[in-house]
Amino acid sequence: MILTLSIIALILSLVGNILVNYKRKLGFIIWIISNVFWIIVNFLGDVNYPQVIMYLIYVCLNIQGYINWRKGEKKIKIEAIEETDGWD
């Protein structure tokens, strides 16, 4: 059970990182899910509290990254609208 969850978490972690590197917002969501899996894996075996804290911090950073990414997209859209309004 732990091995299976670890393999799933590993695959999700890699896919999430790769997608973020290719500037895909979905990567953050997948990465968040993988960190939750790693936290579960830690609680199923001998709990490694420093590692759990690390994954919780990763979750927070990924949420922050996702939010910042969305804000950046909205800002770009607003700037594009403002630029087109200037030409009328």
C-alpha positions in Angstrom: 0.0 0.0 0.0 2.7 2.5 1.0 4.8 1.5 -2.0 1.9 2.0 -4.4 1.0 5.4 -2.9 4.7 6.4 -3.1 4.9 5.5 -6.8 1.7 7.5 -7.5 3.2 10.5 -5.5 6.5 10.1 -7.4 4.8 10.2 -10.8 2.5 13.1 -9.9 5.5 15.0 -8.5 7.5 14.6 -11.7 4.5 15.4 -14.0 3.7 18.5 -11.9 7.3 19.7 -12.0 7.5 19.1 -15.7 4.3 21.0 -16.4 5.4 23.9 -14.3 8.7 24.0 -16.3 6.7 24.1 -19.5 4.6 27.0 -18.0 1.4 25.1 -17.5 -0.8 26.2 -14.6 -2.1 22.6 -14.2 1.3 21.6 -13.0 0.7 23.4 -9.7 -2.5 21.5 -9.1 -0.9 18.2 -9.8 2.1 19.1 -7.7 -0.2 20.0 -4.8 -1.9 16.6 -5.1 1.4 14.8 -5.1 2.5 16.6 -1.9 -0.8 15.5 -0.2 0.0 11.9 -1.3 3.5 12.3 0.2 2.0 13.5 3.5 -0.3 10.5 3.5 2.6 8.2 2.8 4.5 9.7 5.8 1.5 9.1 8.1 1.0 5.5 7.0 4.5 4.5 8.0 6.8 5.9 10.7 6.0 9.6 10.7 8.8 11.8 9.6 7.6 15.1 11.0 10.3 17.3 9.3 9.4 15.8 6.0 5.6 16.3 6.6 6.3 20.0 7.4 8.4 20.3 4.2 5.5 18.9 2.1 3.0 21.2 3.9 5.2 24.1 3.0 5.4 22.9 -0.6 1.6 22.8 -0.7 1.5 26.4 0.5 4.1 27.5 -2.0 2.3 25.7 -4.8 -1.0 27.4 -3.9 0.8 30.7 -3.8 2.4 30.0 -7.2 -1.0 29.1 -8.7 -2.6 32.2 -7.3 0.2 34.5 -8.6 0.0 32.8 -12.0 -3.7 33.5 -12.2 -3.1 37.2 -11.1 -0.5 37.5 -13.8 -2.9 36.1 -16.5 -5.6 38.6 -15.4 -3.1 41.4 -15.5 -2.0 40.5 -19.0 -5.7 40.3 -20.2 -6.5 43.7 -18.6 -3.4 45.3 -20.2 -4.4 43.8 -23.6 -7.9 45.3 -23.3 -6.5 48.7 -22.3 -4.2 48.7 -25.3 -7.0 47.9 -27.7 -9.2 50.6 -26.1 -6.5 53.2 -26.9 -6.8 52.6 -30.6 -10.5 53.4 -30.9 
